[in-house]
Amino acid sequence: MDTITQSSRLRKIGFGILAGVSVSLASFIGQLATRPNLASWYAELVKPSFNPPDWVFAPVWTTLYVLMAFAVWRILCLPSDKRERPLALTLFFLQLGMNASWSWMFFAAHSPLLGMINIVPQIMLILATIKSFRRLDWLATLCLVPLAAWVGFAGVLNFEIWRLNG
């Protein structure tokens, strides 16, 4: 194997580790706020009829996090001289941070209102990330579409929980 190929392979592996660790870390940080408040607070809230059963959230979020990690890995692996790459990565990591902080605002603070304050700019960042990724990599873009759909749904759910629980 020549040096360039080996270097390229190691770069992709390193970016895979970065993508996996950063997305897993966001998930873990969110879970630190979510888990302790599910039975003690969330279970007692009035929820709309379209609220999914609790068991749905773990597989959906696991799938979304895997798709996010794969998408950002593809963008990270692009040549660093791509003009749009820094903005795309900045938007991605901003939305990832908003994703993790939502759990702290909604669950840990026991505040659907704070959740709404987070989720509106979060969905806007996700859409901006999709637009930015679209200029760089079509498959990475497609991987974020389910995230936008789910967080859009979560925004409606968050709003209804806020409305129903005053």
N, C-alpha and C positions, 0 to 999 in steps of 0.2 A: 504494500500500500504506500503510495507516495505521501510526502509530508503535507501537501495541500489538502488531500482527501482526508487524511487523519486529523488534521487541524479543523477542517470543516465538520467532521463527525463529532469531535470533542466539543466544538462550539454548540452544535445542536443538542448534544447531551446536557451540556451546562445550562442551556436555555430551557430545556425540558425540566431540569431540576428547579430552576428559578420559577418557571410557570407553575409547576406542581406545588412547590413550597408556598409561594405567595397566595395562591388560591386556597390551599388547605389551611393556611394561617388565617385567612379571612373567615373561612367556615368555622374554624375552631374558636376564634374570638367571638363570633356571633353566637355560637353554641354556649359559651360561658354565660351569656346573658339570658339565653332562651330557656335552656333546660331547667334551671331552678325555679322558673316562674310559670311553667306550663300547668302543673297541678295546683299550685298555690294561688295563682292569679288568673291566668288565661282561661282556665276551665270554668271559672265563675262568670266570665263575661257573657253578655247576651250577644249572640252571633246571628248573622243573616242566614236565611234558608240555603243559600248557595255556598256556605262555608264548607270546604272539603273536610272529610274525616281526618283526624290527626295523623293517621298512618300514611296519608298521601304525601305529606310534606317532606319526609326524609328521602324517599326515592326521587322525588322531583328535584329537590335541591342537590342531591348527589349527582344526578344527571346534568343539571345546569352547571355545577362546579367543574365537572369533567369537561364539558363543552367549552367553558370559559378558559380552562387551562390549555386545552388544545388550541383554541383560537389565538390566545396571546402567544403561545409557543410559535405558531406559524408566523406571527408578526415579528417576534423577536429574532427569528431565523432569517428574516429578510436582510439584505445588505444594509449596513448601517448608514450608507450614503443616500438611502431613499429619503427624499425630502419630507414626505408625509409621516414617516415612521415615528419620530419623536412625539408628535401631537397625538397620534393614534395610541401610543403606549401611555402617554400622560392621561388621556381620557379614560382608557381602560382601568388604570390603577386608581384614578379618582372614583370611578363608579364602583370599583371593588371595595374601596374604603367606605363609601356610602353604604354599600351592602352590609358590611360588618357593623357599621355604627347604627343601622336601623334597629337591629336587635336590642342594642343598649337603650335606644330612645323609646322603643315600643315596650319591650319586655322588662328590662331592668328598671326603667323609670316608671313603669306601669302607666304609660301615656300614649294612647292611640293618637292624640293630637301631635305629639312630638314625632311619632311614626309618620304622620302625614307631612309634617314639615320636612322630613328626610326624603320620603318616597317621591315627592314631586320633582325635586332636582335630580334625584337618582335616576328616574326614568328618562329625564332629559339628557343626562350624561350617557345612559345606555344608548339612546338613539343617536347621539353625537358620535359615540364610539363606533356604532354600526356604520354610520356614514363615512367616518374616517377609515375604518377597516375596508370598506367597499372599494376605496381607491387603491388598496394595496393587495388584497387577497380575498377572492370570492368565497372560498370555503370557510375562512375565518369569520367572514361576515355572516354566513348562514348559521354558523355555530352560536351566534349571539341572538338570533331572531327568537328562539324559544325563551331566552332570558327576558327579552323585551315584552313578550306576550305574558309571561308569568308575573313579572313585576307590575305590568299594567293591571292584570287581574288582582294582584296583591294590593295595589293602590285602591281599587274599588272596594275590596274586602276591608282594608284598613279604614277607609272612609265610613263604611257602613258600621263597623265596630265602634268607631268614634261617635257616630250619630246615635247609635242605639244605646250607648253607655254614657252619653252626656259628658 
